[in-house]
Amino acid sequence: EPEVTQTPSHQVTQMGQEVILRCVPISNHLYFYWYRQILGQKVEFLVSFYNNEISEKSEIFDDQFSVERPDGSNFTLKIRSTKLEDSAMYFCASSEGVGGTQPQHFGDGTRLSIL
Amino acid sequence: AQSVTQPDIHITVSEGASLELRCNYSYGATPYLFWYVQSPGQGLQLLLKYFSGDTLVQGIKGFEAEFKRSQSSFNLRKPSVHWSDAAEYFCAVGATGFQKLVFGTGTRLLVSP
């Protein structure tokens, strides 16, 4: 069964540094997402991406964050100037159709630890 | 805006016993409802989904869920729990016109021998 893959599985970064989280969505999916889960809290939506542009974002997704689809297979989340509170599990997801009405398929996540 | 409440933070069930995990949603129009399971160190795996039609939906691993509009609920059930079902379960709601899923806080299922 096709799956979403994320790399790395764990990323440790010094506060203030930039970090890029990588994802390979399911190949025939058109919609891509990033969510995060702070330890012990609920999964929170960050951003959705369709047709090479952001289609929806949450209030969490401020200027510190950016997303990109640099080629036909990868989807990345960049966090500039990381803060301690960015420590979380970051999940990438993809779906065939519009995310609110279609199942989203999630990767195993990248655990980001900011020191 | 959509919201989801999972009132039980932890539930312990004996192996072989039946299971029901509660989920209540808030949304003015027809919701799209999902249950996901997260095993330790793993991502979120889709168990089942409800879009429309039959209010009892079947999913993977022997799970089912029933949509009750009058109660704004979408409870997850399994007739006989296996030790491998121990995990965290998340209910989520989506809606037309939105890209995101809104998740509940999750219910951690413990299975006792």
Interface residues (C-beta under 8 A of the other chain):
Chain A: V4 Q6 Y31 Y33 Q41 K42 V43 E44 F45 S48 Y50 S55 E56 S58 F91 A93 V98 G99 G100 T101 Q102 P103 Q104 H105 F106 G107 D108 G109
Chain B: Y32 F34 Y36 G41 Q42 G43 L44 Q45 L46 K49 F51 F90 A92 G94 A95 T96 G97 F98 Q99 K100 L101 V102 F103 G104 T105 G106
